[in-house]
């Protein structure tokens, strides 16, 4: 049973107070700062454990020093539905990215305990460490460790602050790194029947549509070029006629125009795609208002849920680069490509969440996730996975994250309805 001191508080009040308690434990100059595998992260987990125990939940720690919460009667279950997210954040980040998924899992458990409900299958909530790439240059470290999918080069990656390797930080926490190094899972994956994750939306779609929540159909994969060089020929801005120019700026502009036109076409034909060039610039040491630049550098990030679309865009990109290089007398050097496969959510889980949202909100709404999440790692490990997004203004990874508790409770109700009704 829940302790009397907390029994009289509404679920909304409990959630709001827990969010504020965690915010106070992890302040930054602006927003919050919960570094992966840090003492701050450990303090946050301890606060979550204290809260869960006060609410009458069982608490255990796994081999990766993540926390698992459950109803007491489900603590020794042979298998379970796992629900949760990560607790770390980026520097000067928002308080809800990751944490909302953990608090949602706790609220789902507390709601069941208060109402005397039984889940169709045992449920455990996980508070995971180490999802953000800000600290060791790679993301999903905690879930990769849990599923045995952490590459060796990520185990040796240096911390952005102290330069010590991830392995050294894990050992400081008392985590046995031998299984991690051998790419062995730190738990018995066969015991996880399904993975569910609630997360704030990191874009504007739900805000623009006036919806409190959505079911996620899949997590976009991507291919990226961190630094593409478009190399032309420098010249005087007033002395070189158009016919004799090898202008990398115009070549880049033409490439982006062609990519944007194709993006629009794909969307109009029902395909899924987003593309971004977030880094663009000429050489600061040599560029000038009266100089045709000799080189322009830019990044390119192309994402889709559809592997076919990614392959099509990859071919289209290189074909357009080749054509523009010939017509404008420049050359493109892409450098190494980085790629991540899409992760589609399980169809049965997706249908169940859609039905739960319809029962909870009157209508279902499904959307793709542009950002990556731990759910992708579980899905790629063969665990049926599903996600719920909650409306959030001002994006994420910044102090201005603005999730409303009322919207958060809609998201938790979808999860509760799904878990109590069964798949």
N, C-alpha and C positions, 0 to 999 in steps of 0.2 A: 504493500500500500504506500501511497505517497505520504510524506510527512505532513502533519497538520499545518506546519508553518507555511507550506507551499500549496496546500490543497485548495485554499481559498482564492489563490491568484488565477486569473484567466490564463489560457495558453498564450494569448497575445502579449500579456504583461510579462509572463515568464520569458518568452522569446526576446522581447525588447530589452528586458533587464540583462539577459545573458549577453546580447550583442554589446551593450554598453559596458558591461564588466570586462569583456575581452578587449574592447577598444581601449579602455583605461590601462590594461596590462601591456599594451604594445603601441604606445604613441611614437610618432615621428615628428619631425619639424612641421610637416603637414601630413594629415592622414595617419596611417598606421604602418608599422614595420615589423613583420614577423619573419625573420630570415629562416630559410630551410635548415633543419637539423641544428638549430641554435638553442641556447638557454631560454630565449624568449618563447620559442615554439614549445619547449618543454613546459614552461610556466603556463602557457595557454592550455595545453593538454591537461595539466594538473587541475586547472580551474574547471575545465569541462568534466573531469572525473569527479571532482567535489560536487558539482551541480547534479550530475547524474545520480550519485550515491544518495544525495539529499532527496532526490525524487524517487528513491526506491528502486533504481535500476541496478543491474549487475554491471561491473566494469572489469575488463581484462586487458592485458597488454600483449601484443603479438611479438614475433621475433624481430620485426623492424621497428619496434617501439611505437607503433601506432596503437590507438585505443579502440576497443570494441565495447559497445554498450548493448544491453538486451533486457527484456523482461526476465525476472529471476527464473521463471519456469522454462525459459528457452536458453539459458546459459550453457547447458550441456547438450544442446541439440547436435545431432550428427551432421546436419546440413541446414543451410539457411539462405534467405534472401539478404543480400548485403546492400545497405543504403548509406550514403555518406558523401564525403568530399575531403578536401584538404584544408589545413589550417594556416599554412604559411601565406605570405603576401609578398608583393614587390615592395621596394623602398617607396615611401610616401604613397602607399597604395590606399585602396578603399577597404572598409571593414567587412564588406559583404561577399567579396569574391572568394569563393571557397568556403568560408565560414558559414554562409547561409545553408549550404548543403549538409553540413554537420548538425547545425541547430535544427534543421528540418527533420533529420533522422531522429533526433532526441524528442522533438515535439510529437512525431508520429508514435513513438513508443509511449510517451506520457499520456497522449490522448487515449491509446488503447488501454493503458493501466487504469486511467480514471473511469473510462466507460465500461470496464470489465469485458472488453472485446478480445477475441482470439483471432490472430492472423491465420489465414489458410495455411501458410507455411511459417516456420520460425523466422524471425527478423532480427538482424543485428545491424547496428549503426557503427560505421567506422569513421574515426577522425584520423586522417592520414597526414604524414609529414611530406614535405619536399615535392611540391608540384611545379612551382614557378621556376622558370629558366634564368631568372635574374641573378641567382647566386652561384651556380656552377656552370652556366652556359648551356645546360640541357634541361628539358622539362620532364615532368611525370616521373621523377626519380623514385619516389615512394611507391607508386603503383607498378613501375617497372621492376623494382626489387621484389615486391609482393608476388608478381606473376612470373618472375625469373626471366625478364626480358631486358635487363640493364646491360648495355654494351660495355666491354672492358674499358674503352677509352673514356666513358662517362664516369666510371668508378675512379679513375685517376685524374679527372678534371679538377683544376684548381679553383678554390673559392675566390670570388671577386674582391674580397676584403683582405684576408690574411694569406692567401696563396696556398694554403694547405689543401690537400686533395680531399675529395669526397670520402674516400676510404678512411682517411685520418679522422674526419669529422664523425663518421659512423662509429669508429672504434672508440672515440672519446665518449660517445653516448652508450658504450657497452654493447653495441650491435656486433654480432659475429659476422664478419665479412666474407668468410670462406664460402658459404653457399651463394652469396651475391656474386663473388668473383667467378664461381663455377656456373653462373646463370641458372641457378636452381631457385625455384619459388620459395618464399619464406613462409608459406602456409600450404595446406592441402587444397589446391584449387578445386578438386572434385566436390568439396563440401560447400562451395559457393554456387547456389542454384541460379541466381540472377543478381545483377548489379544495377542499382538505381541511383541516380544522382540528380539532385535539384541544384540549379545554378542561376545566378542572375544573368539576364540577357546582357550581352556586351555591346549590343548595337541598338538602333532606335525603332525597330519594327513594331514591338508591342506598344511602345509609347505612341507611335504614329497611328496604330490601329485601335487604340483605346482598349487594349486587352490586358488583364492582369497576369496572365500566364499562358504557356503554350507547351505542347508536347514536341520533343525534338526528334526529327526523323533520322538524322545522321550528322556526323561530324565531318566537315569538309577535309579532305586531304589536300595536299598542295605540292607544287614544285617551285623552288625559289632559286634566284641567282642573287647572292648578296651584293655583288659588285660587277656589273657589266661595263666594259669600256667601249665607247664609241669613238674611234680614232679617225680624225680627219687631217686637215692641214691648216695651221695657223696662217693668218694673213691680216692685212690692213683693212679695216671696215669700210673705208671709202675708196680703196684702190682696186679691189678685186671684183670684177663683174660676176653676176650670178652664174653664168655658164662655166666659170673657172673656179668656182668655190667647191670646197670639200668640207661642208659645214656640219659638224656633229650635232649641233643644237637642232637644226632643221631635220636632220636624219632621225634624231630621237623623237621630235615632235610628230613626224610622219608615222613612225612606228607606233607611237601611243594612239594616234588617231585611228590607225588600221585596227589595232587591238580593241579599242573602244567600240568601233563599228561592229566588229565580229562579236564582241560581248553582247551588244544590244540585240544582234540577230539571234544569238543562242537563247537569250532570255525570252525573246518573242516566240521562239519555237518550243518553249517549255523546258529548256535545259538549265542546269544549275551552274553558275559561275560567278566568281568575284575576282578582280585583279587590281593590284596596287603597285605603284612605284613610289615608295616612301622616301627614297634617298635620290636626289638629283642635284648635280652640280658640276661646274667647271673648276679648273685648278685655281685655287685662291692665290697661289704664288705668281701666276702669270696672267690671269684673266684681267681684262680691262674693257672699258666702254667702247674703245676704238679698235678692238682686236677681235678678229674671228677666232674663236677658241680652237686649239688644236685637238682637244679631247674633252669629252663629257662622260661622266660616270654616273651610273644609276643602278638602283636595285629593282627587282621584279618579283612579285609574289602572286602566284596564280592558284586559285583554290576552287575545288568542286567536290560534291559528294560522289560524282560519277567518274570512275576511272577512264571511261571512254572519252569523256569531255577533256580530262587532263591530257590524255594522249593526243587528242585532236588539237588542243591548244599548243602543245609542245611542238607538233609538226608545223602548225600554222605560224608560230613565232619564228622558227628557224627559217621557214620559207620567206617570210616577210623581211627578216634581217638580210637574207641573201639578196633579195630583190632591191631593197633600199641601198644596200652597200654598192651594188652595181650602178644604180641610177644616180647616186649622189657622191660616188667616189670616196666612200668611207669604208671602214671595216669594224665589225663587232667582235669583241672577245668576251665571251660569257663567263669564263671561269668555271669552277666546279658547280654542278647542280646539287641542291639539297632537296630531298623529296620525302614526303610522308603519305602513306596510303590513306584513303578515306576509310571511315569506320561507320557503317550503317547500323542503326539500332535494330534489335531483334524484332521481326515482324509481329510475333505473338505478343511480346511485351508492348510494342507500339500500339497494337490494336486494343490491348487491355487498358493502357493509359488514356487512349482516345476515348474509350467508353467511360472511364472514370471521370475524365474532364467533362464529358457531356452530362453525366449525372450530377456532377458538382456545380458546373457553371452554365449548363443549358445548351452549350455548343462546344464542339472540339475545334481546336486550331493547331495545325502542325507546321513546323518550320525547321529549316536546317540551322546548324550551328556553324558559324564561321571560325570561331576560336576552337582551340584544342582543349580537351578535358580528359580527366582520368578515365571516364567511361570509354574512351577510344581504346585505351590500353587493355581494359577488361574485355572489350568486344574482340580485339585482335587476339586475345588469349583464348578465345572460344567460349567465353562466358556470356550468355544472353544478357544484353544490357539495354537500358532505357534512361531517358533524361526528361526532366521538366524544367522549363525556363520560367523565371519570374521577371515581370516588368521592372526595369531599372533605368532611371534617367541619367544622362551624362556619361554613359560608357562605363568602363571599368579600368582597373590599374591606375586609378587616380583618386584623390581624396573626395571628389565630388559625387561618387557613387550615391544614388538616391533611391534605394528600394523602400517601398512603403510596407509596414508590417501587415496591413490589410491584404496587399497583394501576396506577400509571403505566406499568409495563412491560406489563401486560395491554393497556392502551390502545394502546401503540406496536406490540404484536404484531398487534392487529387491523388497524392501518394497513399494516404490512408484509405481512401475509397478503393483504390486498386489493390492494396495489400489485404484488406479485410474482405473484399469480394472475391479475391483469387484471380488468377490469370485466365 
